[in-house]
């Protein structure tokens, strides 16, 4: 594995460095992920917050100055839809509401399952 800083503290510190207003969103996403799938291990790798299980990348958070990216590894994609010709693996997030949080929870739980 590429050098990584493991654990809750490393990931929270990385996300706390995101530009406003995405810092708050990133930390909220972190909470949603860790509450929804306790089996995932948070790590910082390649400057991003990843959440891994059994050595596989499950999801990640990538802060940017204009948005936040939340995505899944291509191997474990809970948004895969049978019969579809396109399968989303990442979304840009500019705000969170209850419906979006619930969708994220469901996707994380499915991916980590």
Backbone as CSV, one residue per row, in Angstrom:
resi,resn,N_x,N_y,N_z,CA_x,CA_y,CA_z,C_x,C_y,C_z
1,UNK,0.853,-1.190,0.000,0.000,0.000,0.000,0.889,1.240,0.000
2,UNK,0.477,2.242,-0.722,1.153,3.533,-0.738,1.152,4.084,0.687
3,UNK,2.236,4.792,1.062,2.309,5.379,2.394,1.007,6.091,2.740
4,UNK,0.472,5.760,3.881,-0.798,6.353,4.302,-0.742,6.675,5.782
5,UNK,-1.455,7.721,6.145,-1.654,8.038,7.554,-3.003,7.449,7.925
6,UNK,-3.003,6.565,8.889,-4.226,5.860,9.225,-4.917,6.494,10.419
7,UNK,-6.223,6.313,10.452,-6.986,6.642,11.636,-7.829,7.895,11.555
8,UNK,-8.722,7.943,12.505,-9.701,9.027,12.646,-9.028,10.399,12.705
9,UNK,-8.008,10.519,13.528,-7.359,11.821,13.717,-6.713,12.329,12.425
10,UNK,-6.039,11.451,11.711,-5.378,11.849,10.465,-6.399,12.349,9.444
11,UNK,-7.505,11.638,9.321,-8.528,12.029,8.351,-9.211,13.323,8.775
12,UNK,-9.577,13.437,10.027,-10.230,14.672,10.503,-9.302,15.875,10.310
13,UNK,-8.019,15.712,10.588,-7.063,16.813,10.392,-6.967,17.200,8.923
14,UNK,-6.955,16.213,8.036,-6.893,16.498,6.599,-8.139,17.252,6.147
15,UNK,-9.314,16.789,6.568,-10.566,17.421,6.156,-10.741,18.805,6.777
16,UNK,-10.185,19.005,7.956,-10.267,20.312,8.613,-9.502,21.376,7.826
17,UNK,-8.606,20.942,6.943,-7.852,21.878,6.120,-8.560,22.280,4.837
18,UNK,-9.770,21.774,4.619,-10.529,22.127,3.411,-10.956,23.593,3.489
19,UNK,-11.068,24.250,2.336,-11.501,25.648,2.341,-12.971,25.775,2.762
20,UNK,-13.281,26.919,3.378,-14.672,27.198,3.741,-15.473,27.378,2.472
21,UNK,-16.691,26.959,2.404,-17.526,26.299,3.410,-17.426,24.776,3.366
22,UNK,-16.489,24.227,2.573,-16.432,22.788,2.361,-15.824,22.026,3.528
23,UNK,-15.138,22.734,4.399,-14.597,22.095,5.597,-15.725,21.474,6.429
24,UNK,-16.761,22.230,6.666,-17.892,21.738,7.462,-18.577,20.556,6.765
25,UNK,-18.757,20.658,5.459,-19.391,19.583,4.697,-18.517,18.331,4.735
26,UNK,-17.205,18.494,4.560,-16.284,17.361,4.574,-16.321,16.646,5.917
27,UNK,-16.310,17.406,6.996,-16.358,16.792,8.326,-17.698,16.109,8.568
28,UNK,-18.781,16.668,8.043,-20.092,16.032,8.173,-20.126,14.726,7.374
29,UNK,-19.579,14.750,6.161,-19.499,13.526,5.364,-18.698,12.450,6.091
30,UNK,-17.593,12.856,6.688,-16.778,11.915,7.465,-17.627,11.255,8.555
31,UNK,-18.393,12.048,9.266,-19.252,11.504,10.326,-20.291,10.546,9.755
32,UNK,-20.897,10.917,8.648,-21.902,10.054,8.019,-21.270,8.714,7.638
33,UNK,-20.100,8.756,7.041,-19.426,7.525,6.608,-19.070,6.654,7.804
34,UNK,-18.447,7.237,8.816,-17.998,6.432,9.951,-19.160,5.915,10.794
35,UNK,-20.263,6.655,10.843,-21.442,6.181,11.569,-22.186,5.099,10.778
36,UNK,-22.178,5.200,9.467,-22.931,4.281,8.616,-22.223,2.950,8.395
37,UNK,-20.906,2.964,8.465,-20.137,1.749,8.184,-18.925,1.694,9.109
38,UNK,-19.132,1.171,10.288,-18.058,1.129,11.287,-16.919,0.195,10.882
39,UNK,-17.133,-0.651,9.883,-16.082,-1.572,9.433,-15.044,-0.881,8.546
40,UNK,-15.303,0.349,8.129,-14.364,1.046,7.252,-13.257,1.707,8.061
41,UNK,-12.047,1.623,7.533,-10.890,2.246,8.173,-10.569,3.553,7.455
42,UNK,-10.573,4.683,8.181,-10.210,5.955,7.551,-8.687,6.074,7.403
43,UNK,-8.241,6.491,6.219,-6.821,6.715,5.958,-6.665,7.946,5.070
44,UNK,-5.516,8.590,5.170,-5.170,9.679,4.259,-4.096,9.137,3.329
45,UNK,-4.394,9.173,2.032,-3.469,8.674,1.026,-3.600,9.559,-0.200
46,UNK,-2.489,9.892,-0.812,-2.468,10.782,-1.980,-3.140,12.113,-1.661
47,UNK,-3.099,12.513,-0.412,-3.691,13.780,-0.003,-5.206,13.759,0.118
48,UNK,-5.819,12.576,0.061,-7.272,12.444,0.145,-7.669,11.573,1.327
49,UNK,-8.877,11.798,1.811,-9.454,10.945,2.848,-10.114,9.751,2.171
50,UNK,-9.571,8.568,2.425,-10.139,7.319,1.914,-10.724,6.526,3.071
51,UNK,-11.669,5.658,2.739,-12.263,4.746,3.706,-12.140,3.364,3.088
52,UNK,-11.389,2.481,3.749,-11.037,1.196,3.165,-11.552,0.037,4.011
53,UNK,-11.714,-1.097,3.336,-12.119,-2.329,4.013,-11.392,-3.485,3.331
54,UNK,-10.696,-4.274,4.132,-9.950,-5.427,3.609,-9.023,-5.025,2.463
55,UNK,-8.404,-3.860,2.593,-7.450,-3.391,1.591,-8.068,-2.776,0.348
56,UNK,-9.395,-2.726,0.261,-10.069,-2.149,-0.904,-10.592,-0.756,-0.584
57,UNK,-10.394,0.164,-1.522,-10.962,1.500,-1.370,-12.478,1.392,-1.538
58,UNK,-13.200,1.861,-0.532,-14.653,1.850,-0.607,-15.151,3.221,-1.056
59,UNK,-14.723,4.277,-0.362,-15.136,5.619,-0.759,-14.062,6.621,-0.360
60,UNK,-14.245,7.852,-0.813,-13.266,8.902,-0.529,-13.942,10.268,-0.523
61,UNK,-13.235,11.226,0.074,-13.657,12.625,0.080,-12.485,13.449,-0.445
62,UNK,-12.767,14.297,-1.429,-11.730,15.157,-2.009,-12.210,16.605,-1.969
63,UNK,-11.682,17.405,-1.052,-12.047,18.829,-1.017,-11.371,19.596,-2.146
64,UNK,-12.085,20.594,-2.657,-11.561,21.495,-3.666,-11.986,22.897,-3.252
65,UNK,-11.494,23.913,-3.930,-11.861,25.278,-3.537,-13.292,25.635,-3.915
66,UNK,-13.870,24.960,-4.924,-15.206,25.300,-5.398,-16.270,24.246,-5.113
67,UNK,-15.883,23.109,-4.599,-16.828,22.024,-4.326,-16.109,20.927,-3.554
68,UNK,-16.842,19.889,-3.255,-16.304,18.720,-2.576,-16.663,17.515,-3.443
69,UNK,-15.747,16.597,-3.618,-16.042,15.380,-4.368,-16.201,14.238,-3.369
70,UNK,-17.278,13.491,-3.535,-17.503,12.278,-2.756,-17.637,11.154,-3.761
71,UNK,-16.833,10.110,-3.596,-16.874,9.051,-4.588,-16.580,7.684,-4.019
72,UNK,-16.750,6.693,-4.872,-16.517,5.299,-4.539,-15.460,4.730,-5.465
73,UNK,-14.798,3.673,-5.011,-13.889,2.954,-5.875,-14.685,2.274,-6.980
74,UNK,-14.074,2.128,-8.137,-14.779,1.535,-9.268,-15.123,0.068,-9.028
75,UNK,-14.331,-0.620,-8.215,-14.558,-2.037,-7.952,-15.791,-2.251,-7.079
76,UNK,-15.966,-1.386,-6.099,-17.100,-1.502,-5.177,-17.988,-0.282,-5.402
77,UNK,-18.873,-0.365,-6.389,-19.699,0.780,-6.744,-21.165,0.513,-6.394
78,UNK,-21.645,1.092,-5.295,-23.028,0.841,-4.890,-24.057,1.537,-5.778
79,UNK,-23.617,2.423,-6.661,-24.541,3.128,-7.552,-24.692,2.412,-8.896
80,UNK,-24.045,1.264,-9.042,-24.155,0.480,-10.281,-25.603,0.095,-10.506
81,UNK,-26.082,0.333,-11.712,-27.456,-0.016,-12.067,-27.433,-0.981,-13.238
82,UNK,-27.952,-2.166,-13.010,-28.013,-3.185,-14.058,-28.746,-2.626,-15.276
83,UNK,-28.183,-2.829,-16.454,-28.798,-2.364,-17.685,-28.419,-0.946,-18.079
84,UNK,-27.826,-0.196,-17.162,-27.414,1.165,-17.468,-26.085,1.141,-18.212
85,UNK,-25.887,2.100,-19.080,-24.631,2.188,-19.819,-23.624,3.108,-19.152
86,UNK,-24.073,3.868,-18.144,-23.180,4.741,-17.366,-23.403,4.446,-15.893
87,UNK,-22.312,4.417,-15.142,-22.399,4.096,-13.727,-21.646,5.162,-12.928
88,UNK,-22.354,5.998,-12.195,-21.680,7.060,-11.450,-20.790,6.486,-10.346
89,UNK,-19.611,7.083,-10.186,-18.725,6.694,-9.097,-18.377,7.887,-8.216
90,UNK,-18.706,9.109,-8.664,-18.369,10.296,-7.880,-19.389,11.405,-8.119
91,UNK,-19.553,12.224,-7.083,-20.476,13.348,-7.135,-19.782,14.585,-6.582
92,UNK,-20.097,15.741,-7.136,-19.644,16.983,-6.523,-20.748,17.440,-5.570
93,UNK,-20.336,17.881,-4.413,-21.284,18.294,-3.378,-20.985,19.734,-2.988
94,UNK,-22.002,20.559,-3.021,-21.850,21.960,-2.623,-22.627,22.275,-1.355
95,UNK,-23.513,21.361,-0.940,-24.276,21.515,0.302,-24.868,20.158,0.654
96,UNK,-25.270,20.001,1.903,-25.925,18.769,2.349,-27.292,19.096,2.908
97,UNK,-28.265,18.289,2.538,-29.582,18.355,3.170,-29.914,16.945,3.648
98,UNK,-31.026,16.786,4.313,-31.380,15.486,4.901,-31.499,14.401,3.834
99,UNK,-32.121,14.718,2.707,-32.293,13.718,1.648,-30.938,13.261,1.093
100,UNK,-30.020,14.191,0.899,-28.695,13.849,0.384,-27.927,13.019,1.407
101,UNK,-28.026,13.400,2.666,-27.363,12.619,3.716,-27.884,11.191,3.743
102,UNK,-29.186,11.014,3.611,-29.776,9.670,3.633,-29.310,8.853,2.427
103,UNK,-29.215,9.483,1.273,-28.736,8.784,0.077,-27.288,8.343,0.270
104,UNK,-26.469,9.235,0.815,-25.057,8.907,1.075,-24.961,7.751,2.064
105,UNK,-25.746,7.811,3.138,-25.743,6.707,4.123,-26.062,5.371,3.452
106,UNK,-27.102,5.357,2.638,-27.517,4.113,1.984,-26.427,3.592,1.048
107,UNK,-25.798,4.475,0.277,-24.730,4.067,-0.626,-23.522,3.519,0.138
108,UNK,-23.147,4.189,1.215,-22.004,3.745,2.022,-22.283,2.382,2.645
109,UNK,-23.475,2.227,3.194,-23.832,0.940,3.806,-23.816,-0.187,2.777
110,UNK,-24.330,0.078,1.595,-24.339,-0.932,0.532,-22.918,-1.282,0.109
111,UNK,-22.080,-0.270,-0.058,-20.693,-0.496,-0.488,-19.881,-1.248,0.565
112,UNK,-20.115,-0.934,1.821,-19.347,-1.543,2.907,-19.860,-2.913,3.290
113,UNK,-21.108,-3.203,2.877,-21.770,-4.453,3.244,-21.012,-5.630,2.849
